[in-house]
Amino acid sequence: MQTKLSDDAITYAKYIGQQIISWRYPPSKGLESMIEEKGLYPVTILGLNRLSSSLYQETT
């Protein structure tokens, strides 16, 4: 996942009226701030224990 925006991307988005969001854009209102404020974290940061891991492998 691309979470960093180039200056050109920001300029273009403003030009066409597109709202954009990334890890730290807009400043103090980006994904990082939202996650910290709400305490909601992506599922991908959760670890799998051995049982869950082996169950997952059996189903794939």
PDB file of N, CA, C, O and CB in Angstrom:
ATOM      1  N   MET A   1       0.842  -1.171   0.000  1.00  0.00           N
ATOM      2  CA  MET A   1       0.000   0.000   0.000  1.00  0.00           C
ATOM      3  C   MET A   1       0.886   1.232   0.000  1.00  0.00           C
ATOM      4  O   MET A   1       1.828   1.332   0.787  1.00  0.00           O
ATOM      5  CB  MET A   1      -0.958  -0.001   1.210  1.00  0.00           C
ATOM      6  N   GLN A   2       0.589   2.142  -0.862  1.00  0.00           N
ATOM      7  CA  GLN A   2       1.323   3.400  -0.948  1.00  0.00           C
ATOM      8  C   GLN A   2       0.703   4.391   0.037  1.00  0.00           C
ATOM      9  O   GLN A   2      -0.474   4.728  -0.089  1.00  0.00           O
ATOM     10  CB  GLN A   2       1.302   3.969  -2.408  1.00  0.00           C
ATOM     11  N   THR A   3       1.470   4.856   1.003  1.00  0.00           N
ATOM     12  CA  THR A   3       0.922   5.778   2.002  1.00  0.00           C
ATOM     13  C   THR A   3       1.602   7.136   1.988  1.00  0.00           C
ATOM     14  O   THR A   3       1.277   7.998   2.805  1.00  0.00           O
ATOM     15  CB  THR A   3       1.041   5.177   3.374  1.00  0.00           C
ATOM     16  N   LYS A   4       2.529   7.337   1.082  1.00  0.00           N
ATOM     17  CA  LYS A   4       3.238   8.597   0.999  1.00  0.00           C
ATOM     18  C   LYS A   4       2.850   9.295  -0.293  1.00  0.00           C
ATOM     19  O   LYS A   4       2.788   8.660  -1.346  1.00  0.00           O
ATOM     20  CB  LYS A   4       4.765   8.384   1.077  1.00  0.00           C
ATOM     21  N   LEU A   5       2.590  10.585  -0.226  1.00  0.00           N
ATOM     22  CA  LEU A   5       2.173  11.350  -1.399  1.00  0.00           C
ATOM     23  C   LEU A   5       3.288  12.268  -1.867  1.00  0.00           C
ATOM     24  O   LEU A   5       3.983  12.882  -1.058  1.00  0.00           O
ATOM     25  CB  LEU A   5       0.914  12.164  -1.092  1.00  0.00           C
ATOM     26  N   SER A   6       3.452  12.355  -3.172  1.00  0.00           N
ATOM     27  CA  SER A   6       4.417  13.299  -3.718  1.00  0.00           C
ATOM     28  C   SER A   6       3.790  14.692  -3.741  1.00  0.00           C
ATOM     29  O   SER A   6       2.569  14.837  -3.674  1.00  0.00           O
ATOM     30  CB  SER A   6       4.874  12.870  -5.144  1.00  0.00           C
ATOM     31  N   ASP A   7       4.628  15.694  -3.835  1.00  0.00           N
ATOM     32  CA  ASP A   7       4.122  17.065  -3.946  1.00  0.00           C
ATOM     33  C   ASP A   7       3.251  17.219  -5.189  1.00  0.00           C
ATOM     34  O   ASP A   7       2.247  17.930  -5.170  1.00  0.00           O
ATOM     35  CB  ASP A   7       5.288  18.070  -3.988  1.00  0.00           C
ATOM     36  N   ASP A   8       3.646  16.544  -6.269  1.00  0.00           N
ATOM     37  CA  ASP A   8       2.857  16.611  -7.506  1.00  0.00           C
ATOM     38  C   ASP A   8       1.470  16.008  -7.319  1.00  0.00           C
ATOM     39  O   ASP A   8       0.488  16.541  -7.835  1.00  0.00           O
ATOM     40  CB  ASP A   8       3.585  15.889  -8.641  1.00  0.00           C
ATOM     41  N   ALA A   9       1.383  14.907  -6.589  1.00  0.00           N
ATOM     42  CA  ALA A   9       0.092  14.266  -6.346  1.00  0.00           C
ATOM     43  C   ALA A   9      -0.818  15.181  -5.527  1.00  0.00           C
ATOM     44  O   ALA A   9      -2.011  15.292  -5.812  1.00  0.00           O
ATOM     45  CB  ALA A   9       0.286  12.920  -5.622  1.00  0.00           C
ATOM     46  N   ILE A  10      -0.264  15.825  -4.527  1.00  0.00           N
ATOM     47  CA  ILE A  10      -1.040  16.751  -3.692  1.00  0.00           C
ATOM     48  C   ILE A  10      -1.521  17.935  -4.521  1.00  0.00           C
ATOM     49  O   ILE A  10      -2.684  18.330  -4.436  1.00  0.00           O
ATOM     50  CB  ILE A  10      -0.196  17.245  -2.494  1.00  0.00           C
ATOM     51  N   THR A  11      -0.624  18.497  -5.321  1.00  0.00           N
ATOM     52  CA  THR A  11      -0.976  19.635  -6.176  1.00  0.00           C
ATOM     53  C   THR A  11      -2.076  19.258  -7.154  1.00  0.00           C
ATOM     54  O   THR A  11      -3.039  20.005  -7.324  1.00  0.00           O
ATOM     55  CB  THR A  11       0.256  20.138  -6.939  1.00  0.00           C
ATOM     56  N   TYR A  12      -1.942  18.105  -7.797  1.00  0.00           N
ATOM     57  CA  TYR A  12      -2.940  17.658  -8.765  1.00  0.00           C
ATOM     58  C   TYR A  12      -4.296  17.421  -8.094  1.00  0.00           C
ATOM     59  O   TYR A  12      -5.333  17.824  -8.622  1.00  0.00           O
ATOM     60  CB  TYR A  12      -2.464  16.377  -9.462  1.00  0.00           C
ATOM     61  N   ALA A  13      -4.283  16.771  -6.939  1.00  0.00           N
ATOM     62  CA  ALA A  13      -5.531  16.505  -6.225  1.00  0.00           C
ATOM     63  C   ALA A  13      -6.242  17.805  -5.864  1.00  0.00           C
ATOM     64  O   ALA A  13      -7.460  17.911  -6.006  1.00  0.00           O
ATOM     65  CB  ALA A  13      -5.259  15.684  -4.960  1.00  0.00           C
ATOM     66  N   LYS A  14      -5.487  18.787  -5.399  1.00  0.00           N
ATOM     67  CA  LYS A  14      -6.083  20.085  -5.093  1.00  0.00           C
ATOM     68  C   LYS A  14      -6.665  20.719  -6.353  1.00  0.00           C
ATOM     69  O   LYS A  14      -7.750  21.297  -6.313  1.00  0.00           O
ATOM     70  CB  LYS A  14      -5.041  21.022  -4.457  1.00  0.00           C
ATOM     71  N   TYR A  15      -5.956  20.613  -7.457  1.00  0.00           N
ATOM     72  CA  TYR A  15      -6.375  21.204  -8.730  1.00  0.00           C
ATOM     73  C   TYR A  15      -7.705  20.633  -9.216  1.00  0.00           C
ATOM     74  O   TYR A  15      -8.556  21.370  -9.714  1.00  0.00           O
ATOM     75  CB  TYR A  15      -5.302  20.980  -9.788  1.00  0.00           C
ATOM     76  N   ILE A  16      -7.884  19.306  -9.071  1.00  0.00           N
ATOM     77  CA  ILE A  16      -9.118  18.688  -9.560  1.00  0.00           C
ATOM     78  C   ILE A  16     -10.197  18.585  -8.474  1.00  0.00           C
ATOM     79  O   ILE A  16     -11.290  18.077  -8.725  1.00  0.00           O
ATOM     80  CB  ILE A  16      -8.816  17.303 -10.110  1.00  0.00           C
ATOM     81  N   GLY A  17      -9.885  19.068  -7.275  1.00  0.00           N
ATOM     82  CA  GLY A  17     -10.860  19.046  -6.194  1.00  0.00           C
ATOM     83  C   GLY A  17     -11.036  17.692  -5.523  1.00  0.00           C
ATOM     84  O   GLY A  17     -12.077  17.410  -4.929  1.00  0.00           O
ATOM     85  N   GLN A  18     -10.011  16.864  -5.623  1.00  0.00           N
ATOM     86  CA  GLN A  18     -10.056  15.522  -5.032  1.00  0.00           C
ATOM     87  C   GLN A  18      -9.497  15.557  -3.613  1.00  0.00           C
ATOM     88  O   GLN A  18      -8.390  16.047  -3.391  1.00  0.00           O
ATOM     89  CB  GLN A  18      -9.261  14.513  -5.900  1.00  0.00           C
ATOM     90  N   GLN A  19     -10.249  15.045  -2.665  1.00  0.00           N
ATOM     91  CA  GLN A  19      -9.732  14.929  -1.305  1.00  0.00           C
ATOM     92  C   GLN A  19      -8.849  13.686  -1.244  1.00  0.00           C
ATOM     93  O   GLN A  19      -9.209  12.633  -1.771  1.00  0.00           O
ATOM     94  CB  GLN A  19     -10.896  14.853  -0.250  1.00  0.00           C
ATOM     95  N   ILE A  20      -7.711  13.813  -0.607  1.00  0.00           N
ATOM     96  CA  ILE A  20      -6.795  12.683  -0.481  1.00  0.00           C
ATOM     97  C   ILE A  20      -6.364  12.525   0.970  1.00  0.00           C
ATOM     98  O   ILE A  20      -6.400  13.462   1.767  1.00  0.00           O
ATOM     99  CB  ILE A  20      -5.564  12.869  -1.393  1.00  0.00           C
ATOM    100  N   ILE A  21      -5.961  11.314   1.270  1.00  0.00           N
ATOM    101  CA  ILE A  21      -5.492  11.011   2.622  1.00  0.00           C
ATOM    102  C   ILE A  21      -4.340  10.017   2.505  1.00  0.00           C
ATOM    103  O   ILE A  21      -4.347   9.127   1.655  1.00  0.00           O
ATOM    104  CB  ILE A  21      -6.651  10.437   3.520  1.00  0.00           C
ATOM    105  N   SER A  22      -3.368  10.188   3.366  1.00  0.00           N
ATOM    106  CA  SER A  22      -2.251   9.243   3.422  1.00  0.00           C
ATOM    107  C   SER A  22      -1.837   9.116   4.882  1.00  0.00           C
ATOM    108  O   SER A  22      -2.543   9.585   5.774  1.00  0.00           O
ATOM    109  CB  SER A  22      -1.041   9.711   2.520  1.00  0.00           C
ATOM    110  N   TRP A  23      -0.717   8.494   5.121  1.00  0.00           N
ATOM    111  CA  TRP A  23      -0.286   8.245   6.488  1.00  0.00           C
ATOM    112  C   TRP A  23      -0.195   9.525   7.309  1.00  0.00           C
ATOM    113  O   TRP A  23      -0.670   9.565   8.444  1.00  0.00           O
ATOM    114  CB  TRP A  23       1.050   7.545   6.486  1.00  0.00           C
ATOM    115  N   ARG A  24       0.402  10.561   6.755  1.00  0.00           N
ATOM    116  CA  ARG A  24       0.543  11.825   7.486  1.00  0.00           C
ATOM    117  C   ARG A  24       0.016  13.019   6.695  1.00  0.00           C
ATOM    118  O   ARG A  24       0.454  14.149   6.913  1.00  0.00           O
ATOM    119  CB  ARG A  24       2.000  12.058   7.843  1.00  0.00           C
ATOM    120  N   TYR A  25      -0.904  12.781   5.794  1.00  0.00           N
ATOM    121  CA  TYR A  25      -1.507  13.882   5.037  1.00  0.00           C
ATOM    122  C   TYR A  25      -3.009  13.710   5.033  1.00  0.00           C
ATOM    123  O   TYR A  25      -3.489  12.601   4.797  1.00  0.00           O
ATOM    124  CB  TYR A  25      -0.958  13.940   3.583  1.00  0.00           C
ATOM    125  N   PRO A  26      -3.754  14.737   5.279  1.00  0.00           N
ATOM    126  CA  PRO A  26      -3.325  16.089   5.637  1.00  0.00           C
ATOM    127  C   PRO A  26      -2.675  16.114   7.026  1.00  0.00           C
ATOM    128  O   PRO A  26      -2.969  15.274   7.877  1.00  0.00           O
ATOM    129  CB  PRO A  26      -4.523  17.055   5.596  1.00  0.00           C
ATOM    130  N   PRO A  27      -1.796  17.083   7.237  1.00  0.00           N
ATOM    131  CA  PRO A  27      -1.093  17.150   8.517  1.00  0.00           C
ATOM    132  C   PRO A  27      -2.085  17.140   9.690  1.00  0.00           C
ATOM    133  O   PRO A  27      -3.070  17.878   9.688  1.00  0.00           O
ATOM    134  CB  PRO A  27      -0.211  18.413   8.576  1.00  0.00           C
ATOM    135  N   SER A  28      -1.816  16.322  10.654  1.00  0.00           N
ATOM    136  CA  SER A  28      -2.617  16.117  11.873  1.00  0.00           C
ATOM    137  C   SER A  28      -4.008  15.536  11.612  1.00  0.00           C
ATOM    138  O   SER A  28      -4.822  15.455  12.533  1.00  0.00           O
ATOM    139  CB  SER A  28      -2.763  17.425  12.602  1.00  0.00           C
ATOM    140  N   LYS A  29      -4.289  15.133  10.377  1.00  0.00           N
ATOM    141  CA  LYS A  29      -5.583  14.516  10.061  1.00  0.00           C
ATOM    142  C   LYS A  29      -5.410  13.295   9.164  1.00  0.00           C
ATOM    143  O   LYS A  29      -6.367  12.842   8.537  1.00  0.00           O
ATOM    144  CB  LYS A  29      -6.508  15.533   9.384  1.00  0.00           C
ATOM    145  N   GLY A  30      -4.196  12.766   9.103  1.00  0.00           N
ATOM    146  CA  GLY A  30      -3.916  11.613   8.256  1.00  0.00           C
ATOM    147  C   GLY A  30      -4.293  10.301   8.939  1.00  0.00           C
ATOM    148  O   GLY A  30      -4.835  10.293  10.044  1.00  0.00           O
ATOM    149  N   LEU A  31      -3.997   9.198   8.261  1.00  0.00           N
ATOM    150  CA  LEU A  31      -4.326   7.869   8.788  1.00  0.00           C
ATOM    151  C   LEU A  31      -3.703   7.619  10.158  1.00  0.00           C
ATOM    152  O   LEU A  31      -4.350   7.081  11.056  1.00  0.00           O
ATOM    153  CB  LEU A  31      -3.866   6.795   7.816  1.00  0.00           C
ATOM    154  N   GLU A  32      -2.456   8.011  10.304  1.00  0.00           N
ATOM    155  CA  GLU A  32      -1.761   7.792  11.579  1.00  0.00           C
ATOM    156  C   GLU A  32      -2.518   8.457  12.728  1.00  0.00           C
ATOM    157  O   GLU A  32      -2.728   7.839  13.772  1.00  0.00           O
ATOM    158  CB  GLU A  32      -0.316   8.336  11.508  1.00  0.00           C
ATOM    159  N   SER A  33      -2.928   9.707  12.540  1.00  0.00           N
ATOM    160  CA  SER A  33      -3.661  10.430  13.578  1.00  0.00           C
ATOM    161  C   SER A  33      -5.010   9.787  13.863  1.00  0.00           C
ATOM    162  O   SER A  33      -5.405   9.655  15.022  1.00  0.00           O
ATOM    163  CB  SER A  33      -3.858  11.882  13.169  1.00  0.00           C
ATOM    164  N   MET A  34      -5.721   9.386  12.807  1.00  0.00           N
ATOM    165  CA  MET A  34      -7.031   8.758  13.001  1.00  0.00           C
ATOM    166  C   MET A  34      -6.918   7.460  13.786  1.00  0.00           C
ATOM    167  O   MET A  34      -7.720   7.202  14.684  1.00  0.00           O
ATOM    168  CB  MET A  34      -7.697   8.491  11.653  1.00  0.00           C
ATOM    169  N   ILE A  35      -5.934   6.651  13.455  1.00  0.00           N
ATOM    170  CA  ILE A  35      -5.733   5.372  14.147  1.00  0.00           C
ATOM    171  C   ILE A  35      -5.416   5.608  15.615  1.00  0.00           C
ATOM    172  O   ILE A  35      -5.976   4.942  16.486  1.00  0.00           O
ATOM    173  CB  ILE A  35      -4.602   4.563  13.482  1.00  0.00           C
ATOM    174  N   GLU A  36      -4.524   6.548  15.895  1.00  0.00           N
ATOM    175  CA  GLU A  36      -4.145   6.834  17.278  1.00  0.00           C
ATOM    176  C   GLU A  36      -5.307   7.428  18.072  1.00  0.00           C
ATOM    177  O   GLU A  36      -5.528   7.045  19.221  1.00  0.00           O
ATOM    178  CB  GLU A  36      -2.955   7.787  17.308  1.00  0.00           C
ATOM    179  N   GLU A  37      -6.050   8.359  17.472  1.00  0.00           N
ATOM    180  CA  GLU A  37      -7.171   8.999  18.170  1.00  0.00           C
ATOM    181  C   GLU A  37      -8.257   8.000  18.541  1.00  0.00           C
ATOM    182  O   GLU A  37      -8.769   8.026  19.660  1.00  0.00           O
ATOM    183  CB  GLU A  37      -7.766  10.103  17.308  1.00  0.00           C
ATOM    184  N   LYS A  38      -8.605   7.135  17.626  1.00  0.00           N
ATOM    185  CA  LYS A  38      -9.706   6.199  17.831  1.00  0.00           C
ATOM    186  C   LYS A  38      -9.269   4.886  18.486  1.00  0.00           C
ATOM    187  O   LYS A  38     -10.099   4.126  18.986  1.00  0.00           O
ATOM    188  CB  LYS A  38     -10.368   5.905  16.514  1.00  0.00           C
ATOM    189  N   GLY A  39      -7.958   4.629  18.476  1.00  0.00           N
ATOM    190  CA  GLY A  39      -7.468   3.377  19.031  1.00  0.00           C
ATOM    191  C   GLY A  39      -7.856   2.172  18.184  1.00  0.00           C
ATOM    192  O   GLY A  39      -7.941   1.051  18.684  1.00  0.00           O
ATOM    193  N   LEU A  40      -8.091   2.415  16.892  1.00  0.00           N
ATOM    194  CA  LEU A  40      -8.465   1.344  15.971  1.00  0.00           C
ATOM    195  C   LEU A  40      -7.243   0.990  15.134  1.00  0.00           C
ATOM    196  O   LEU A  40      -6.677   1.848  14.457  1.00  0.00           O
ATOM    197  CB  LEU A  40      -9.671   1.765  15.060  1.00  0.00           C
ATOM    198  N   TYR A  41      -6.847  -0.255  15.182  1.00  0.00           N
ATOM    199  CA  TYR A  41      -5.637  -0.680  14.495  1.00  0.00           C
ATOM    200  C   TYR A  41      -5.969  -1.700  13.416  1.00  0.00           C
ATOM    201  O   TYR A  41      -6.896  -2.492  13.583  1.00  0.00           O
ATOM    202  CB  TYR A  41      -4.630  -1.263  15.489  1.00  0.00           C
ATOM    203  N   PRO A  42      -5.229  -1.694  12.316  1.00  0.00           N
ATOM    204  CA  PRO A  42      -5.480  -2.651  11.235  1.00  0.00           C
ATOM    205  C   PRO A  42      -5.314  -4.089  11.716  1.00  0.00           C
ATOM    206  O   PRO A  42      -4.470  -4.369  12.566  1.00  0.00           O
ATOM    207  CB  PRO A  42      -4.539  -2.383  10.058  1.00  0.00           C
ATOM    208  N   VAL A  43      -6.097  -4.974  11.187  1.00  0.00           N
ATOM    209  CA  VAL A  43      -6.036  -6.389  11.547  1.00  0.00           C
ATOM    210  C   VAL A  43      -4.655  -6.957  11.263  1.00  0.00           C
ATOM    211  O   VAL A  43      -4.235  -7.903  11.930  1.00  0.00           O
ATOM    212  CB  VAL A  43      -7.102  -7.186  10.786  1.00  0.00           C
ATOM    213  N   THR A  44      -3.952  -6.415  10.310  1.00  0.00           N
ATOM    214  CA  THR A  44      -2.649  -6.949   9.918  1.00  0.00           C
ATOM    215  C   THR A  44      -1.597  -6.842  11.017  1.00  0.00           C
ATOM    216  O   THR A  44      -0.549  -7.480  10.915  1.00  0.00           O
ATOM    217  CB  THR A  44      -2.160  -6.235   8.693  1.00  0.00           C
ATOM    218  N   ILE A  45      -1.843  -6.055  12.065  1.00  0.00           N
ATOM    219  CA  ILE A  45      -0.850  -5.968  13.133  1.00  0.00           C
ATOM    220  C   ILE A  45      -1.063  -7.029  14.200  1.00  0.00           C
ATOM    221  O   ILE A  45      -0.236  -7.181  15.100  1.00  0.00           O
ATOM    222  CB  ILE A  45      -0.886  -4.596  13.767  1.00  0.00           C
ATOM    223  N   LEU A  46      -2.165  -7.765  14.107  1.00  0.00           N
ATOM    224  CA  LEU A  46      -2.443  -8.800  15.084  1.00  0.00           C
ATOM    225  C   LEU A  46      -1.616 -10.041  14.792  1.00  0.00           C
ATOM    226  O   LEU A  46      -1.493 -10.451  13.638  1.00  0.00           O
ATOM    227  CB  LEU A  46      -3.931  -9.140  15.098  1.00  0.00           C
ATOM    228  N   GLY A  47      -1.056 -10.633  15.818  1.00  0.00           N
ATOM    229  CA  GLY A  47      -0.284 -11.856  15.631  1.00  0.00           C
ATOM    230  C   GLY A  47      -1.201 -13.071  15.642  1.00  0.00           C
ATOM    231  O   GLY A  47      -2.254 -13.049  16.279  1.00  0.00           O
ATOM    232  N   LEU A  48      -0.816 -14.107  14.958  1.00  0.00           N
ATOM    233  CA  LEU A  48      -1.567 -15.357  14.973  1.00  0.00           C
ATOM    234  C   LEU A  48      -0.890 -16.322  15.931  1.00  0.00           C
ATOM    235  O   LEU A  48       0.330 -16.486  15.898  1.00  0.00           O
ATOM    236  CB  LEU A  48      -1.670 -15.969  13.549  1.00  0.00           C
ATOM    237  N   ASN A  49      -1.677 -16.957  16.780  1.00  0.00           N
ATOM    238  CA  ASN A  49      -1.090 -17.979  17.640  1.00  0.00           C
ATOM    239  C   ASN A  49      -0.979 -19.271  16.831  1.00  0.00           C
ATOM    240  O   ASN A  49      -1.452 -19.325  15.696  1.00  0.00           O
ATOM    241  CB  ASN A  49      -1.945 -18.193  18.944  1.00  0.00           C
ATOM    242  N   ARG A  50      -0.381 -20.282  17.380  1.00  0.00           N
ATOM    243  CA  ARG A  50      -0.137 -21.522  16.629  1.00  0.00           C
ATOM    244  C   ARG A  50      -1.423 -22.167  16.135  1.00  0.00           C
ATOM    245  O   ARG A  50      -1.481 -22.622  14.993  1.00  0.00           O
ATOM    246  CB  ARG A  50       0.621 -22.511  17.491  1.00  0.00           C
ATOM    247  N   LEU A  51      -2.458 -22.215  16.975  1.00  0.00           N
ATOM    248  CA  LEU A  51      -3.713 -22.842  16.585  1.00  0.00           C
ATOM    249  C   LEU A  51      -4.356 -22.094  15.421  1.00  0.00           C
ATOM    250  O   LEU A  51      -4.765 -22.707  14.435  1.00  0.00           O
ATOM    251  CB  LEU A  51      -4.673 -22.898  17.775  1.00  0.00           C
ATOM    252  N   SER A  52      -4.444 -20.776  15.534  1.00  0.00           N
ATOM    253  CA  SER A  52      -5.029 -19.980  14.454  1.00  0.00           C
ATOM    254  C   SER A  52      -4.229 -20.134  13.172  1.00  0.00           C
ATOM    255  O   SER A  52      -4.796 -20.249  12.085  1.00  0.00           O
ATOM    256  CB  SER A  52      -5.101 -18.504  14.853  1.00  0.00           C
ATOM    257  N   SER A  53      -2.926 -20.136  13.305  1.00  0.00           N
ATOM    258  CA  SER A  53      -2.058 -20.254  12.137  1.00  0.00           C
ATOM    259  C   SER A  53      -2.264 -21.597  11.447  1.00  0.00           C
ATOM    260  O   SER A  53      -2.374 -21.650  10.222  1.00  0.00           O
ATOM    261  CB  SER A  53      -0.589 -20.084  12.539  1.00  0.00           C
ATOM    262  N   SER A  54      -2.317 -22.687  12.217  1.00  0.00           N
ATOM    263  CA  SER A  54      -2.493 -23.996  11.603  1.00  0.00           C
ATOM    264  C   SER A  54      -3.892 -24.143  11.015  1.00  0.00           C
ATOM    265  O   SER A  54      -4.050 -24.786   9.978  1.00  0.00           O
ATOM    266  CB  SER A  54      -2.232 -25.101  12.624  1.00  0.00           C
ATOM    267  N   LEU A  55      -4.907 -23.565  11.646  1.00  0.00           N
ATOM    268  CA  LEU A  55      -6.270 -23.600  11.086  1.00  0.00           C
ATOM    269  C   LEU A  55      -6.313 -22.834   9.769  1.00  0.00           C
ATOM    270  O   LEU A  55      -6.951 -23.276   8.813  1.00  0.00           O
ATOM    271  CB  LEU A  55      -7.297 -23.002  12.088  1.00  0.00           C
ATOM    272  N   TYR A  56      -5.644 -21.700   9.717  1.00  0.00           N
ATOM    273  CA  TYR A  56      -5.604 -20.917   8.491  1.00  0.00           C
ATOM    274  C   TYR A  56      -4.930 -21.719   7.360  1.00  0.00           C
ATOM    275  O   TYR A  56      -5.409 -21.737   6.226  1.00  0.00           O
ATOM    276  CB  TYR A  56      -4.856 -19.583   8.732  1.00  0.00           C
ATOM    277  N   GLN A  57      -3.843 -22.360   7.688  1.00  0.00           N
ATOM    278  CA  GLN A  57      -3.121 -23.119   6.650  1.00  0.00           C
ATOM    279  C   GLN A  57      -3.947 -24.292   6.128  1.00  0.00           C
ATOM    280  O   GLN A  57      -3.846 -24.649   4.955  1.00  0.00           O
ATOM    281  CB  GLN A  57      -1.785 -23.636   7.202  1.00  0.00           C
ATOM    282  N   GLU A  58      -4.759 -24.887   6.989  1.00  0.00           N
ATOM    283  CA  GLU A  58      -5.599 -26.027   6.560  1.00  0.00           C
ATOM    284  C   GLU A  58      -6.704 -25.568   5.611  1.00  0.00           C
ATOM    285  O   GLU A  58      -7.136 -26.348   4.762  1.00  0.00           O
ATOM    286  CB  GLU A  58      -6.224 -26.734   7.788  1.00  0.00           C
ATOM    287  N   THR A  59      -7.169 -24.335   5.728  1.00  0.00           N
ATOM    288  CA  THR A  59      -8.269 -23.854   4.904  1.00  0.00           C
ATOM    289  C   THR A  59      -7.800 -23.235   3.595  1.00  0.00           C
ATOM    290  O   THR A  59      -8.620 -22.961   2.718  1.00  0.00           O
ATOM    291  CB  THR A  59      -9.077 -22.852   5.671  1.00  0.00           C
ATOM    292  N   THR A  60      -6.516 -23.013   3.448  1.00  0.00           N
ATOM    293  CA  THR A  60      -6.027 -22.398   2.204  1.00  0.00           C
ATOM    294  C   THR A  60      -5.362 -23.413   1.299  1.00  0.00           C
ATOM    295  O   THR A  60      -4.897 -23.061   0.215  1.00  0.00           O
ATOM    296  CB  THR A  60      -5.049 -21.277   2.514  1.00  0.00           C
TER     297      THR A  60
END
